[in-house]
Amino acid sequence: MAKIATDRTTIDLFAADKRPGRPKTNPLPRQEQLKLNKRNQIKRDRNNGLKRIECKVSAQLYDALSLAAEQANTTRSNLIEQLLEQALSR
């Protein structure tokens, strides 16, 4: 049987080959892993009744939100959600 250097699925043919570094634990490339993880996160959030929204803010507002969230010992996302709920309840 011919051995192709790029074929890594047949382990017994490559048992003697030493490859440097940590072994791969996921067969997908990093970009595909990130897409899959993000898709799964969105599905989890949707199942928990959460909806995703995005908005662009200035760097100053971003820093102020980050600082306020850190002082409140919460995440920036939770802080924004609390602020929106307060604004809508008025």
C-alpha positions in Angstrom: 0.0 0.0 0.0 1.3 3.4 -0.9 2.0 5.9 1.8 1.0 9.5 1.3 2.8 12.0 3.5 -0.2 14.2 4.1 -2.5 11.4 5.0 -2.6 11.2 8.8 -5.7 9.1 9.2 -3.8 5.8 8.9 -2.0 5.8 12.2 -0.2 2.5 11.9 1.7 3.8 8.8 2.9 6.8 10.7 3.7 5.2 14.1 7.4 5.8 13.7 7.1 9.4 12.5 7.8 11.9 15.3 6.0 15.2 14.9 7.1 18.1 17.1 4.8 19.9 19.5 1.6 19.2 21.2 -0.7 16.7 19.5 -3.9 17.9 18.0 -6.9 17.3 20.1 -9.4 18.6 17.5 -9.3 17.6 13.9 -10.8 21.0 12.7 -8.7 24.0 11.9 -8.8 26.9 14.4 -11.1 29.1 12.3 -13.6 26.3 12.0 -13.4 25.6 15.7 -14.2 29.3 16.5 -17.2 29.3 14.1 -18.5 26.1 15.6 -18.1 27.4 19.2 -19.8 30.7 18.4 -22.7 28.8 16.7 -23.1 26.6 19.8 -22.9 29.6 22.1 -25.7 31.3 20.2 -27.8 28.1 20.3 -27.2 27.8 24.1 -28.2 31.5 24.6 -31.3 31.1 22.4 -32.4 28.0 24.4 -31.9 30.1 27.6 -34.3 32.7 26.2 -31.6 35.2 25.4 -31.4 37.3 22.2 -28.3 38.8 20.8 -28.0 42.5 20.0 -25.0 44.5 18.9 -24.3 48.2 19.0 -21.3 50.3 18.3 -20.1 52.8 21.0 -17.2 55.2 21.3 -14.0 54.0 23.0 -14.7 56.4 25.9 -18.1 54.9 26.6 -16.7 51.4 26.2 -14.0 52.1 28.8 -16.6 53.7 31.1 -18.8 50.7 30.9 -15.9 48.3 31.5 -14.9 50.3 34.6 -18.4 50.5 35.9 -18.8 46.7 35.4 -15.6 46.0 37.1 -16.6 48.2 40.1 -20.0 46.5 40.3 -18.2 43.1 40.1 -20.3 42.0 37.1 -19.8 41.6 33.4 -20.2 44.5 31.0 -23.0 42.6 29.3 -24.9 42.2 32.6 -24.3 45.9 33.4 -25.7 47.0 30.0 -28.7 44.8 30.5 -29.4 46.3 34.0 -29.0 49.8 32.6 -31.4 49.1 29.7 -34.0 47.6 32.1 -33.7 50.7 34.4 -34.2 53.0 31.4 -37.2 51.2 30.1 -38.9 50.9 33.5 -39.0 54.7 33.9 
